[in-house]
Every structure is written in C-alpha cells, then in structure tokens.
C-alpha cells in the first residue's frame, strides 16, 4: 500500500517539469488513516478466524 503513495519522479524531463506535482506530505494524513483502517480490519479478521477455530461444529 505504501508503494502506491511513494513519491516517484518521471524519467521524461518534459513530463517531470509539467506534471510532477505530487508530494507525499499532501497525502500523509490520508495514508495514515488508510493504514489504521487496514490494520484494524486485519486484527478483526484474526479475531474472527480464531473464534471460528474454537467454535463447536455439528
């Protein structure tokens, strides 16, 4: 996920000069929020799967 938000510099100098306006700092809060969501979903998924392992099956 972090790779998608990493700052990348275009190789073409014309494109770099005209369109290279992305700055990670502009999206830092969004990325942190996204990381927190992904982490929460992962933790909840582990809790659910552990509960399913311990559940009685008929």
PyMOL commands that set and color helices and strands:
alter all, ss='L'
color gray80, all
select helices_A, chain A and resi 2-5+13-19+24-54
alter helices_A, ss='H'
color red, helices_A
deselect
rebuild
show_as cartoon
